[in-house]
Amino acid sequence: MNEENRKELWLLIQKTGDRLKDKLPSNNNHPKGRNPYAHILLMIKLKFKESYKDIPDDKKEILIKFIKYVEDNPR
């Protein structure tokens, strides 16, 4: 992914993480609360099998839709 797209996606991940604060279900492994930014990055890695930085530019829109899905379906 090119640098411009990476920066745009990182900003989207940060804003989405901000909105997910205190909205993720509690988990015994995270007694102080879950990290919403790490959650988004993990979901991306599980879905696409690579970091958001390594996803091809032509899949940017799919990744944006997936990040929105993660926000709308916190788990």
Secondary structure, DSSP 8 states (H G I E B T S, - for coil): --HHHHHHHHHHHHHHHHHHTTTS---TT-TT---HHHHHHHHHHHHHSS-GGGS-GGGHHHHHHHHHHHHHS--
